[in-house]
Amino acid sequence: LSHMFPGLHFELEHAEFDYEPREWLALAFFVFLFYFSMLFGMMFLILIGSKIAFQTAFSMSFLIGFSIGMVSFIYITFYPKLFVSKKIKAIEAYLPHMLHHLLIEVRSGVPLYNSMVSIAKSNYGLLSEEFRRAVNEINTGKSEIAALELIAKKNPSLYFRRVLWQMINAMKSGVDIGSTLKLIVDNIAEEQRVAIKKYGSQLNPLTLMYMMFCVIFPT
């Protein structure tokens, strides 16, 4: 089964679940067997007790047990992907605010490490946790670049990884980190404006159709 889900390894890694794909799918298969056998047995006894024909009782019990078991199997199999999607949304929801905070700190002359500590102590949800992890790595002796590389490799958010790699490249090349952060903030703001316009262009035809079918035609 693990060969049928090639992306499961990365989803488990990004979700930080300490399972191999084979172990995770074995767990999902066990849950399928548990629900199938339990529901099949219960429904079969209930239907037989209600004096329903054996073949009908067997078929209905098998169908109900198999359906619920498969739903459980599919849910557990795709749960890491769902968890990662929620994690990405939670990270990217605070990303512009965090970057503004970091930009103001760096432009004010605060060292990058102290700015990262400030982010870690702020209420930016999972972003604060990521920077807290980076600060802990720096406190154990790693460089700022190595700590940022570590959280960039393990984070599922494409936007956050891109921000971190731009910061890392700026630090490696000796470019002013403040200018890099200003450019990143401007790019993200522009991308958000484009996304809002795109959403508005998709929403306008739906609004027109709603007015036609729900307001104009009935009237």
PAFI-47918 format. One record per atom (N, C-alpha, C, O): residue in one letter; z, y, x negated. Coordinates in steps of 0.2 Angstrom, whole numbers, padded with zeros to 4 digits, always signed. Layout:
! PAFI-47918
AZYX/...
END
This chain:
! PAFI-47918
L+0000-0006-0004/L+0000+0000+0000/L+0000+0006-0004/L-0003+0011-0002/S+0003+0006-0010/S+0004+0012-0014/S-0003+0015-0017/S-0004+0020-0018/H-0008+0010-0017/H-0015+0012-0019/H-0018+0016-0014/H-0023+0019-0015/M-0016+0015-0008/M-0019+0019-0002/M-0017+0026-0002/M-0020+0030+0002/F-0012+0028-0005/F-0009+0034-0005/F-0008+0037-0012/F-0003+0037-0015/P-0014+0039-0015/P-0014+0041-0022/P-0010+0047-0024/P-0007+0048-0029/G-0009+0052-0019/G-0006+0058-0020/G+0002+0058-0019/G+0005+0062-0019/L+0004+0052-0017/L+0011+0051-0015/L+0016+0052-0021/L+0021+0055-0020/H+0013+0050-0027/H+0017+0051-0033/H+0019+0058-0034/H+0025+0060-0036/F+0014+0063-0034/F+0015+0070-0035/F+0019+0073-0029/F+0023+0077-0030/E+0018+0070-0023/E+0022+0073-0017/E+0030+0071-0018/E+0034+0075-0017/L+0031+0065-0021/L+0038+0063-0022/L+0041+0067-0028/L+0047+0069-0028/E+0037+0069-0033/E+0039+0072-0039/E+0041+0080-0037/E+0046+0082-0038/H+0036+0083-0033/H+0037+0090-0031/H+0043+0090-0026/H+0047+0095-0025/A+0044+0085-0021/A+0050+0085-0017/A+0056+0083-0020/A+0062+0084-0017/E+0056+0081-0027/E+0062+0079-0031/E+0065+0073-0027/E+0072+0073-0027/F+0062+0069-0025/F+0064+0062-0022/F+0064+0057-0028/F+0059+0056-0031/D+0070+0054-0029/D+0070+0050-0035/D+0068+0043-0033/D+0071+0038-0033/Y+0061+0042-0031/Y+0058+0036-0029/Y+0051+0036-0032/Y+0048+0041-0033/E+0049+0029-0034/E+0042+0028-0036/E+0038+0027-0029/E+0041+0025-0024/P+0032+0028-0029/P+0028+0027-0023/P+0029+0020-0020/P+0029+0019-0014/R+0029+0015-0025/R+0030+0008-0022/R+0037+0007-0019/R+0037+0004-0014/E+0042+0010-0021/E+0049+0010-0018/E+0049+0014-0012/E+0052+0011-0007/W+0046+0019-0011/W+0046+0023-0005/W+0042+0020+0000/W+0044+0020+0006/L+0036+0017-0001/L+0032+0013+0004/L+0036+0007+0006/L+0035+0004+0011/A+0039+0004+0001/A+0043-0002+0003/A+0049+0000+0008/A+0050-0004+0013/L+0052+0005+0007/L+0057+0008+0012/L+0054+0009+0019/L+0057+0007+0024/A+0048+0012+0019/A+0044+0014+0025/A+0042+0007+0028/A+0043+0007+0035/F+0040+0002+0025/F+0038-0004+0028/F+0044-0008+0030/F+0044-0011+0036/F+0050-0007+0027/F+0056-0010+0030/F+0058-0007+0036/F+0060-0011+0041/V+0058-0001+0037/V+0059+0003+0043/V+0055+0001+0048/V+0057+0000+0054/F+0048+0000+0047/F+0043-0003+0052/F+0046-0010+0054/F+0046-0011+0060/L+0047-0014+0050/L+0050-0021+0052/L+0056-0021+0056/L+0057-0024+0061/F+0061-0016+0054/F+0067-0016+0058/F+0066-0013+0065/F+0068-0017+0070/Y+0062-0008+0066/Y+0061-0005+0073/Y+0057-0010+0077/Y+0058-0011+0083/F+0052-0013+0073/F+0047-0018+0077/F+0051-0024+0080/F+0051-0026+0085/S+0055-0027+0075/S+0059-0033+0077/S+0064-0031+0082/S+0065-0035+0087/M+0068-0026+0081/M+0073-0024+0086/M+0070-0022+0093/M+0073-0025+0098/L+0065-0018+0093/L+0062-0016+0100/L+0059-0022+0103/L+0059-0023+0109/F+0055-0026+0099/F+0052-0031+0102/F+0057-0036+0105/F+0056-0039+0111/G+0062-0038+0102/G+0067-0042+0104/G+0071-0040+0110/G+0071-0043+0115/M+0073-0033+0110/M+0076-0030+0116/M+0071-0030+0122/M+0073-0032+0128/M+0065-0028+0121/M+0061-0027+0127/M+0059-0034+0130/M+0058-0035+0136/F+0058-0039+0125/F+0056-0045+0128/F+0062-0048+0132/F+0060-0051+0137/L+0068-0048+0130/L+0073-0050+0134/L+0074-0047+0140/L+0075-0050+0145/I+0073-0040+0140/I+0074-0036+0146/I+0068-0038+0151/I+0070-0039+0157/L+0062-0039+0149/L+0056-0041+0153/L+0057-0048+0156/L+0055-0049+0162/I+0059-0052+0151/I+0060-0059+0154/I+0066-0060+0159/I+0065-0063+0164/G+0071-0056+0158/G+0076-0055+0162/G+0074-0052+0169/G+0077-0054+0174/S+0069-0048+0169/S+0067-0045+0175/S+0061-0050+0179/S+0058-0048+0184/K+0061-0056+0176/K+0056-0061+0179/K+0049-0059+0179/K+0045-0060+0183/I+0047-0056+0173/I+0040-0054+0172/I+0037-0060+0168/I+0040-0063+0164/A+0030-0061+0169/A+0027-0067+0166/A+0028-0067+0159/A+0028-0061+0156/F+0028-0072+0156/F+0029-0073+0148/F+0024-0069+0144/F+0026-0065+0140/Q+0018-0070+0146/Q+0012-0067+0142/Q+0012-0060+0143/Q+0011-0056+0138/T+0014-0057+0149/T+0014-0050+0150/T+0020-0047+0146/T+0020-0042+0143/A+0026-0050+0147/A+0032-0048+0143/A+0031-0048+0136/A+0033-0043+0132/F+0028-0053+0133/F+0026-0054+0126/F+0022-0048+0124/F+0023-0045+0119/S+0016-0047+0127/S+0011-0042+0126/S+0014-0035+0126/S+0013-0031+0121/M+0018-0033+0131/M+0021-0027+0132/M+0026-0025+0126/M+0027-0020+0123/S+0030-0030+0125/S+0036-0030+0120/S+0033-0029+0113/S+0035-0025+0109/F+0027-0033+0112/F+0024-0032+0105/F+0021-0025+0104/F+0021-0022+0099/L+0018-0023+0110/L+0014-0016+0109/L+0019-0011+0108/L+0018-0006+0104/I+0025-0011+0112/I+0030-0006+0111/I+0033-0006+0104/I+0034-0001+0101/G+0035-0012+0102/G+0038-0013+0096/G+0034-0011+0090/G+0036-0007+0085/F+0027-0013+0090/F+0023-0011+0085/F+0021-0004+0085/F+0021-0001+0079/S+0020+0000+0091/S+0019+0007+0091/S+0025+0011+0088/S+0023+0015+0084/I+0031+0010+0090/I+0036+0013+0088/I+0037+0012+0080/I+0039+0017+0076/G+0036+0006+0078/G+0037+0004+0071/G+0032+0008+0067/G+0033+0010+0061/M+0025+0008+0069/M+0020+0012+0065/M+0022+0019+0065/M+0020+0022+0060/V+0024+0022+0071/V+0026+0029+0070/V+0031+0030+0065/V+0031+0035+0061/S+0036+0026+0065/S+0041+0027+0060/S+0039+0026+0053/S+0040+0030+0048/F+0034+0021+0052/F+0031+0020+0045/F+0027+0026+0043/F+0028+0028+0037/I+0023+0029+0048/I+0019+0035+0046/I+0023+0041+0044/I+0022+0044+0040/Y+0028+0042+0048/Y+0033+0047+0047/Y+0036+0047+0041/Y+0036+0052+0037/I+0039+0041+0039/I+0042+0041+0032/I+0037+0042+0027/I+0039+0045+0021/T+0031+0039+0027/T+0026+0039+0022/T+0024+0046+0021/T+0023+0048+0015/F+0023+0050+0026/F+0021+0057+0025/F+0027+0062+0025/F+0025+0068+0024/Y+0033+0060+0025/Y+0038+0064+0025/Y+0039+0069+0019/Y+0040+0075+0019/P+0037+0066+0013/P+0037+0070+0006/P+0032+0075+0007/P+0034+0081+0005/K+0026+0074+0010/K+0021+0079+0010/K+0024+0085+0015/K+0023+0091+0014/L+0027+0083+0021/L+0030+0088+0025/L+0035+0092+0022/L+0036+0098+0023/F+0039+0088+0018/F+0045+0092+0015/F+0042+0097+0010/F+0045+0102+0009/V+0037+0095+0006/V+0034+0099+0001/V+0031+0105+0004/V+0031+0111+0002/S+0028+0104+0010/S+0025+0110+0014/S+0030+0115+0016/S+0029+0121+0015/K+0036+0112+0018/K+0041+0117+0020/K+0044+0121+0014/K+0046+0126+0015/K+0044+0117+0009/K+0047+0120+0002/K+0042+0126+0000/K+0044+0131-0002/I+0036+0124+0000/I+0031+0130-0002/I+0031+0136+0003/I+0031+0141+0000/K+0032+0135+0009/K+0033+0141+0014/K+0039+0144+0012/K+0039+0151+0012/A+0044+0141+0011/A+0051+0144+0009/A+0051+0148+0003/A+0054+0153+0002/I+0047+0146-0002/I+0046+0149-0008/I+0042+0155-0008/I+0043+0161-0010/E+0036+0154-0004/E+0031+0160-0004/E+0033+0165+0001/E+0031+0171+0001/A+0038+0164+0005/A+0040+0169+0010/A+0044+0174+0006/A+0044+0180+0008/Y+0048+0173+0001/Y+0052+0178-0003/Y+0048+0180-0009/Y+0051+0184-0013/L+0042+0177-0011/L+0039+0179-0017/L+0037+0186-0018/L+0039+0189-0024/P+0034+0190-0013/P+0033+0197-0015/P+0039+0201-0016/P+0039+0205-0020/H+0045+0199-0012/H+0051+0203-0013/H+0054+0202-0019/H+0057+0206-0023/M+0054+0195-0022/M+0057+0194-0028/M+0053+0197-0034/M+0056+0199-0039/L+0046+0197-0033/L+0042+0200-0038/L+0044+0208-0039/L+0044+0211-0044/H+0044+0211-0033/H+0046+0218-0033/H+0053+0219-0037/H+0054+0224-0041/H+0058+0215-0035/H+0064+0215-0038/H+0064+0215-0046/H+0066+0218-0049/L+0060+0209-0048/L+0059+0208-0055/L+0055+0214-0058/L+0057+0216-0064/L+0050+0217-0055/L+0046+0222-0058/L+0051+0228-0059/L+0051+0232-0064/I+0055+0230-0054/I+0059+0236-0055/I+0064+0235-0060/I+0066+0240-0064/E+0067+0229-0061/E+0072+0227-0066/E+0069+0228-0073/E+0072+0231-0077/V+0063+0225-0074/V+0060+0225-0081/V+0057+0232-0082/V+0058+0235-0088/R+0055+0236-0077/R+0052+0243-0078/R+0058+0248-0080/R+0057+0253-0083/S+0064+0246-0078/S+0070+0250-0079/S+0073+0248-0086/S+0078+0251-0088/G+0070+0244-0090/G+0073+0242-0096/G+0077+0237-0097/G+0080+0235-0102/V+0078+0233-0091/V+0083+0227-0091/V+0079+0221-0095/V+0073+0220-0093/P+0082+0218-0099/P+0079+0212-0103/P+0077+0207-0097/P+0080+0206-0092/L+0072+0203-0099/L+0069+0198-0094/L+0075+0193-0092/L+0075+0191-0087/Y+0079+0191-0097/Y+0084+0186-0096/Y+0089+0188-0091/Y+0090+0185-0086/N+0091+0195-0092/N+0096+0198-0087/N+0092+0198-0080/N+0096+0198-0075/S+0086+0200-0080/S+0082+0201-0073/S+0082+0194-0070/S+0083+0193-0064/M+0081+0189-0074/M+0081+0182-0071/M+0088+0180-0068/M+0088+0177-0063/V+0093+0182-0072/V+0100+0181-0069/V+0101+0184-0063/V+0104+0182-0058/S+0099+0190-0062/S+0099+0194-0056/S+0096+0191-0050/S+0098+0191-0045/I+0090+0188-0052/I+0086+0185-0046/I+0090+0178-0044/I+0090+0177-0038/A+0092+0175-0049/A+0096+0169-0048/A+0102+0170-0043/A+0104+0166-0039/K+0105+0176-0044/K+0111+0177-0040/K+0110+0181-0033/K+0114+0182-0029/S+0103+0182-0032/S+0101+0186-0026/S+0100+0180-0021/S+0100+0174-0022/N+0098+0183-0015/N+0097+0178-0009/N+0090+0178-0008/N+0087+0180-0003/Y+0086+0174-0012/Y+0079+0173-0011/Y+0078+0166-0010/Y+0072+0163-0012/G+0082+0162-0007/G+0082+0155-0005/G+0080+0151-0011/G+0084+0151-0016/L+0075+0147-0010/L+0073+0142-0016/L+0071+0146-0022/L+0071+0143-0027/L+0068+0152-0022/L+0066+0155-0028/L+0072+0157-0032/L+0072+0156-0038/S+0078+0158-0029/S+0084+0160-0033/S+0086+0153-0036/S+0089+0153-0042/E+0085+0147-0033/E+0087+0141-0035/E+0083+0139-0041/E+0085+0137-0046/E+0076+0141-0041/E+0072+0139-0047/E+0074+0144-0053/E+0074+0141-0058/F+0075+0150-0052/F+0077+0154-0057/F+0084+0152-0060/F+0086+0153-0066/R+0088+0150-0055/R+0095+0147-0058/R+0094+0142-0062/R+0098+0141-0067/R+0089+0137-0061/R+0088+0132-0065/R+0085+0134-0072/R+0087+0131-0077/A+0081+0139-0072/A+0078+0142-0078/A+0083+0145-0082/A+0083+0144-0088/V+0088+0149-0079/V+0093+0152-0083/V+0098+0146-0086/V+0100+0147-0091/N+0099+0141-0082/N+0103+0135-0085/N+0100+0132-0091/N+0103+0130-0096/E+0093+0132-0091/E+0090+0129-0096/E+0090+0133-0102/E+0091+0131-0108/I+0089+0140-0101/I+0090+0145-0107/I+0097+0144-0110/I+0098+0145-0116/N+0102+0144-0105/N+0109+0143-0108/N+0110+0137-0112/N+0115+0137-0116/T+0106+0132-0111/T+0107+0126-0115/T+0103+0126-0122/T+0104+0122-0126/G+0100+0132-0123/G+0097+0133-0129/G+0089+0133-0129/G+0086+0134-0134/K+0086+0132-0123/K+0079+0133-0123/K+0077+0140-0123/K+0080+0145-0121/S+0070+0141-0125/S+0068+0148-0125/S+0066+0150-0118/S+0065+0146-0113/E+0065+0156-0116/E+0063+0159-0110/E+0056+0156-0108/E+0055+0154-0102/I+0051+0155-0113/I+0045+0152-0111/I+0045+0145-0109/I+0042+0143-0104/A+0049+0141-0113/A+0050+0134-0112/A+0053+0133-0105/A+0052+0128-0101/A+0058+0137-0103/A+0062+0137-0097/A+0057+0138-0091/A+0057+0135-0086/L+0053+0143-0092/L+0048+0145-0086/L+0043+0140-0086/L+0040+0138-0080/E+0041+0137-0091/E+0036+0131-0091/E+0038+0125-0087/E+0035+0122-0084/L+0045+0124-0088/L+0048+0118-0085/L+0048+0119-0078/L+0046+0114-0074/I+0050+0125-0075/I+0050+0126-0068/I+0043+0126-0065/I+0041+0125-0059/A+0038+0129-0069/A+0031+0130-0067/A+0028+0123-0066/A+0024+0122-0061/K+0029+0118-0070/K+0026+0111-0070/K+0029+0108-0063/K+0025+0104-0061/K+0035+0109-0061/K+0038+0105-0056/K+0038+0108-0049/K+0040+0105-0044/N+0035+0114-0049/N+0035+0118-0043/N+0029+0117-0039/N+0023+0117-0042/P+0029+0115-0032/P+0023+0114-0028/P+0019+0120-0026/P+0013+0119-0024/S+0022+0126-0026/S+0019+0132-0024/S+0013+0134-0029/S+0015+0136-0035/L+0007+0134-0027/L+0002+0137-0031/L+0003+0144-0033/L+0002+0146-0039/Y+0005+0148-0028/Y+0006+0155-0030/Y+0011+0156-0035/Y+0011+0160-0040/F+0017+0153-0034/F+0022+0154-0039/F+0021+0151-0046/F+0023+0154-0051/R+0017+0145-0046/R+0015+0143-0052/R+0011+0148-0056/R+0011+0149-0062/R+0006+0151-0052/R+0001+0156-0055/R+0005+0162-0058/R+0003+0164-0063/V+0010+0164-0054/V+0014+0170-0056/V+0018+0168-0063/V+0018+0172-0068/L+0021+0162-0063/L+0024+0160-0069/L+0020+0159-0075/L+0022+0161-0081/W+0014+0156-0074/W+0009+0155-0080/W+0007+0162-0082/W+0006+0162-0088/Q+0006+0167-0078/Q+0004+0173-0080/Q+0009+0176-0084/Q+0008+0180-0089/M+0015+0176-0082/M+0021+0178-0086/M+0022+0175-0093/M+0023+0178-0098/I+0021+0168-0093/I+0021+0164-0099/I+0016+0166-0104/I+0017+0167-0110/N+0010+0167-0101/N+0004+0169-0106/N+0005+0176-0109/N+0004+0178-0114/A+0008+0181-0104/A+0009+0187-0107/A+0015+0187-0112/A+0014+0191-0117/M+0020+0183-0111/M+0025+0183-0116/M+0023+0180-0123/M+0025+0182-0128/K+0018+0175-0122/K+0016+0172-0128/K+0011+0176-0132/K+0011+0176-0138/S+0007+0180-0129/S+0002+0185-0132/S+0006+0192-0134/S+0002+0196-0137/G+0012+0193-0132/G+0015+0199-0133/G+0013+0205-0129/G+0015+0211-0131/V+0010+0204-0123/V+0008+0209-0119/V+0015+0211-0115/V+0019+0207-0114/D+0015+0218-0113/D+0020+0221-0109/D+0021+0217-0103/D+0017+0216-0099/I+0027+0214-0102/I+0028+0210-0096/I+0028+0214-0090/I+0027+0212-0084/G+0030+0220-0090/G+0031+0225-0085/G+0024+0226-0082/G+0023+0226-0076/S+0019+0227-0086/S+0012+0228-0084/S+0009+0222-0081/S+0005+0222-0076/T+0011+0216-0084/T+0009+0210-0081/T+0011+0209-0074/T+0008+0207-0069/L+0018+0210-0073/L+0021+0210-0066/L+0018+0215-0061/L+0017+0213-0055/K+0017+0221-0064/K+0013+0226-0059/K+0007+0223-0057/K+0005+0224-0051/L+0003+0220-0061/L-0004+0217-0059/L-0003+0212-0054/L-0007+0211-0050/I+0002+0207-0055/I+0003+0202-0051/I+0005+0204-0044/I+0003+0201-0039/V+0010+0209-0044/V+0012+0212-0037/V+0006+0215-0033/V+0005+0213-0027/D+0002+0218-0037/D-0004+0221-0034/D-0009+0216-0031/D-0012+0217-0026/N-0010+0211-0035/N-0014+0205-0033/N-0012+0202-0027/N-0016+0200-0022/I-0005+0200-0027/I-0002+0197-0021/I-0003+0201-0015/I-0004+0199-0009/A-0001+0208-0016/A-0002+0212-0010/A-0009+0212-0007/A-0010+0212-0001/E-0014+0212-0011/E-0021+0212-0009/E-0022+0206-0006/E-0026+0206-0001/E-0020+0200-0008/E-0022+0194-0005/E-0018+0193+0002/E-0021+0190+0006/Q-0012+0196+0002/Q-0009+0196+0009/Q-0013+0200+0014/Q-0013+0198+0020/R-0015+0206+0012/R-0019+0210+0016/R-0026+0207+0018/R-0028+0207+0024/V-0029+0203+0014/V-0035+0199+0016/V-0033+0194+0020/V-0037+0192+0025/A-0028+0190+0019/A-0026+0185+0024/A-0024+0187+0031/A-0026+0184+0036/I-0021+0193+0031/I-0019+0196+0038/I-0026+0198+0041/I-0026+0197+0047/K-0031+0201+0038/K-0037+0203+0041/K-0041+0197+0043/K-0044+0197+0049/K-0041+0191+0039/K-0044+0185+0041/K-0041+0182+0047/K-0044+0180+0052/Y-0034+0182+0048/Y-0030+0180+0054/Y-0032+0184+0060/Y-0033+0181+0065/G-0033+0191+0059/G-0034+0195+0064/G-0041+0194+0067/G-0043+0194+0073/S-0046+0193+0062/S-0053+0191+0064/S-0053+0184+0068/S-0058+0184+0072/Q-0049+0180+0066/Q-0049+0173+0070/Q-0045+0174+0077/Q-0047+0170+0082/L-0041+0179+0077/L-0037+0180+0083/L-0041+0183+0089/L-0040+0182+0095/N-0045+0188+0087/N-0049+0192+0092/N-0053+0188+0096/N-0053+0189+0102/P-0057+0183+0094/P-0061+0179+0099/P-0057+0175+0104/P-0058+0174+0110/L-0051+0173+0101/L-0046+0169+0105/L-0043+0173+0111/L-0043+0171+0116/T-0042+0179+0109/T-0039+0184+0114/T-0044+0186+0119/T-0043+0186+0125/L-0051+0187+0117/L-0056+0188+0122/L-0057+0182+0127/L-0058+0183+0133/M-0057+0176+0124/M-0058+0170+0128/M-0052+0169+0133/M-0053+0168+0139/Y-0046+0171+0131/Y-0040+0171+0135/Y-0041+0175+0141/Y-0039+0174+0147/M-0043+0182+0139/M-0044+0187+0145/M-0049+0185+0150/M-0048+0186+0156/M-0055+0182+0147/M-0060+0180+0152/M-0058+0174+0156/M-0059+0175+0162/F-0055+0169+0153/F-0054+0163+0157/F-0047+0163+0161/F-0046+0160+0167/C-0042+0167+0159/C-0036+0167+0162/C-0035+0174+0166/C-0030+0174+0171/V-0039+0179+0165/V-0038+0185+0169/V-0044+0187+0173/V-0044+0188+0179/I-0050+0188+0169/I-0056+0190+0173/I-0059+0185+0178/I-0059+0187+0184/F-0060+0179+0176/F-0063+0174+0180/F-0058+0173+0186/F-0061+0173+0192/P-0052+0172+0186/P-0048+0170+0192/P-0048+0177+0196/P-0048+0176+0202/T-0048+0183+0194/T-0048+0189+0198/T-0054+0189+0202/T-0055+0194+0206/
END
